Every structure is written in C-alpha cells, then in structure tokens.
C-alpha cells in the first residue's frame, strides 16, 4: 500500500502540495505472530501449556483485530486524500478544456473578421 501510494506523479505533487502532502507517508501497524515460545509451550507444556498458549494466541488475535481496524482506517484516510487530489486534477483539466474551447472560438471569430 505504501509503495503504491508513493507513486503520485511528481507534477501533481508539485502542483497540489497540500493535497499530496500526506499521501503515501503512512506507517502501517504490524500484526503479531506466535513465536517459537508459544509453539514450544503447546508441544511440551501438556494441557496447561496448551491452555496458556491458547490464551496468548487469543490475546494476539484480539490485538490483531484492532491492528486490522487501524489499517482499515489508515487506508480510508489515504483513499480520501487520493480522491481529493484526483478531483482537483480533474477540475483543473475541465477548466483547461473550457479555456481552450473559448480560445479556439476566439481564434475562429478573429479569422472570420479578417
């Protein structure tokens, strides 16, 4: 995600620095994983070790659900920033097209008057 969001064209970033400022500059939280200690506890700890390892894994799962919610929130914020930048570019392109059309009409009117 970070790599994709850092591919904002430099021209767009230069033209709209406020809109492009936060795009791609995100530290995504990391998921927790069971380590070797948990696996050893499950294997060699008997029923009690297995229960403790299961509780630890359950805690990690709950924390990881929270981490995924943070990732979802960060992604939504990045999407909103990208959409705002895209809208600004589209608006400017529409304005430029309208200006070009007016200039072409003026040139045509000038040619007819000559």
C-alpha positions in Angstrom: 0.0 0.0 0.0 2.7 2.4 0.9 4.7 1.8 -2.3 1.6 2.2 -4.4 0.6 5.5 -2.7 4.1 6.9 -3.1 3.7 6.7 -6.9 1.9 10.1 -7.1 3.2 11.8 -10.2 5.8 14.5 -9.2 4.0 17.1 -11.3 0.7 16.5 -9.4 2.6 16.6 -6.0 4.3 19.9 -7.0 1.1 21.5 -8.3 -1.0 20.4 -5.3 1.4 20.2 -2.4 -1.3 20.5 0.3 -3.4 17.7 -1.2 -0.4 15.4 -1.9 1.3 16.1 1.4 0.1 13.0 3.4 -0.3 10.6 0.5 1.9 7.5 1.0 3.6 8.7 4.2 2.0 6.1 6.5 3.5 3.6 8.9 1.2 0.6 8.7 1.0 -1.3 12.0 2.2 -4.8 12.1 0.4 -7.9 13.1 1.6 -10.0 16.0 2.6 -13.6 15.4 3.0 -16.6 17.6 6.7 -17.2 18.3 8.7 -20.3 19.0 8.0 -20.0 22.7 4.3 -20.4 22.1 4.8 -23.4 19.9 7.2 -25.0 22.5 4.6 -24.4 25.2 1.9 -26.1 23.1 4.2 -29.0 22.3 5.9 -29.6 25.6 3.7 -27.9 28.2 1.0 -30.5 28.3 -2.6 -29.5 28.8 -1.7 -26.5 30.9 0.9 -25.3 28.4 -1.5 -25.7 25.6 -4.2 -23.7 27.5 -1.7 -20.9 28.3 -0.5 -20.9 24.6 -4.2 -20.8 23.5 -4.9 -17.8 25.8 -1.8 -16.0 24.5 -2.8 -16.7 20.9 -6.4 -15.5 21.7 -4.9 -12.2 23.0 -2.8 -11.8 19.9 -5.8 -12.4 17.7 -7.8 -9.8 19.6 -4.9 -7.3 19.3 -4.5 -8.1 15.6 -8.2 -7.4 15.0 -7.5 -4.0 16.5 -4.5 -3.6 14.2 -6.6 -4.5 11.2 -9.1 -1.9 12.2 -6.3 0.7 12.3 -5.1 -0.4 8.9 -8.6 0.0 7.5 -8.8 3.5 9.0 -5.4 4.5 7.6 -6.4 3.1 4.2 -9.7 5.0 4.2 -7.8 8.2 5.0 -5.3 7.6 2.2 -8.1 6.9 -0.2 -9.8 10.1 0.7 -6.6 12.1 0.1 -6.1 10.4 -3.2 -9.7 11.1 -4.2 -9.3 14.8 -3.3 -6.1 15.1 -5.4 -7.8 13.3 -8.3 -10.8 15.6 -8.1 -8.5 18.7 -8.1 -6.7 17.4 -11.2 -10.0 16.6 -12.9 -11.4 20.0 -12.1 -8.3 21.8 -13.5 -8.4 19.6 -16.6 -12.0 20.6 -17.2 -11.2 24.3 -16.7 -8.3 24.0 -19.1 -10.5 22.3 -21.7 -13.1 25.1 -21.3 -10.4 27.7 -21.7 -9.1 26.0 -24.8 -12.5 25.9 -26.3 -13.0 29.6 -25.6 -9.6 30.4 -27.2 -10.4 28.3 -30.2 -13.7 30.1 -30.6 -12.0 33.5 -30.3 -9.4 32.5 -32.9 -12.1 31.3 -35.3 -14.0 34.6 -34.8 -10.8 36.6 -35.5 -10.2 34.6 -38.6 -13.7 35.3 -39.9 -13.3 39.0 -39.2 -10.0 39.2 -41.2 
